[in-house]
Amino acid sequence: MGLVPPASGCRAGAPVRLLRANGAAMAATVRVSTSEDAEGSIQHAVQVRPPDALCAPAELARARSTL
């Protein structure tokens, strides 16, 4: 804990490519949060989302039209 991830890394919010169950590639950003409970056990929570640029309505519509 306390380490800063590299700017180009997925933990810093850089887009990454993941594979869907059907084998299709999907762009995503990953957010990782870390917490420690009273007993000293470290918990990591991972949230996977589409990149922020794809969250704009026009970009979502364009992405849907290419599927």
N, C-alpha and C positions, 0 to 999 in steps of 0.2 A: 504494500500500500504506500502511496505517496509518490510513486514513480509517474512521470509524465509520458504518455504514449507518443511515438513519433507522429508528426503532422500528417504523414501519408498513410498512417495505419488505420485500420477499421475502428479501433477504440477511440480515435480522434474524430470520427465522423466521416471519414473518407468513404465514398461509395465502393461497394464490393459486389461481386457476382456470386449468386447462390444458384443451385440447381433445384428446380421443383421436382416433385415426385414423377412427373411425366418426362423428365430430362430436359425441359426447357430452361434456359438461363433467365435469371431475374436479378435486376439491379436492386440493391438494398443498402441501407445504412444500419449500423449496429450501435446500440447504446448499452454499455455495461455499467451497472452500479454495484458497489461492494459495500457490505455492512458487516459489523462484528457484533455478535450477541453477547450477553452477560458472561457466558461461559468461555468466551474467546474463540468460538467457532466462526469462521468467515463464510459469508453467504454471497454468492454472485447472482445477480439477476440480469438477464439479457433481453433486450427489446429489439426486434428486427422490424424495420419500417421501409417503405419505398423512399428513395432519396427525396429531399425537400423540393428539389426542382420539379419532380414529377407530381408533387402534391398540388400544384397550381391547376385550376380547372381546365385551362386550355391545354396544358401538357397531358392531363389525364385523358381528355377527349382525343388528342392525337395518338396517345399510346393505345387507347382502345381501338381506334380505327386501323392500326397496323396489325392487330392480332388476327 
